[in-house]
Amino acid sequence: MLKSAVVDAATGVAARVDPEGHLGVRSAGFPLPGEGLKAIPYAAYMTDANGSSDMLVDGSVTPVEFAIRADPENEVYVKRLSLLISDATASLNQFGAIAALTNGLLFQWTATGRQIDIATIHSNFDAVRFSGGVPAFGDGNNSFRANNVVSTSEAFLPVLDMQASFGFPWGLPLAAGSVEKLSLIVRDNVSTIDALNVIATGFQLLPVGI
């Protein structure tokens, strides 16, 4: 029987096979430095065309888009979205403390050559469900609801994990120098609630040496 090995030429480290015949591998969780790139933390609010992160707008006639847009030079991977919906006496079946939305907030991913509608949020419950019920806290009327977030107003704070929800191990990619973006499009009048915004976190890749 011919024996062979997979060996890293630089270090001499060989891949291992266990007695059951399984090859031992481990995911780095991000693109390897050997590819000429390095990862740094990324955090940004979704913003409109004027750079505002305040989503308290009337989009009922003309929808207003807020987005995380591709960087001109660096690859961006959006790992999580943190959504804040705050209003006094808010409950799950409302949006903030107003009636559930008619058209809803549309989450959308625009990639080169395609546009994908991810979800439509009409109520606080839709936002919680979209995030997989994360974070889960409280009980009864206070389920998923935090108190005194904006002054004395309650808030729902769902967090969407791209790997857990969609299987993107590094997060949802936005190619450098492209038109790619991750958007939330406001299609109703939400200007009367106390706060609405989205923070994206993940990482971006820089050329080695920067």
Secondary structure, DSSP 4 states (H G I P E B T S, - for coil): ------B-TTT-PBP-B-TTSPBP----SS--GGGTEEEEEEEEE-B-TTS------B-SSS-EEEEEE--SSSEEEEEEEEEEEEETT--TTSBTTBPPPSS-EEEEEEETTEEEEEEEE-SHHHHHHHTTS-S----GGGTTEEEEEETTEEEE--EEEHHHHH--TT-EEE-TTSS-EEEEEE-SB-TTSSEEEEEEEEEEEEETT-
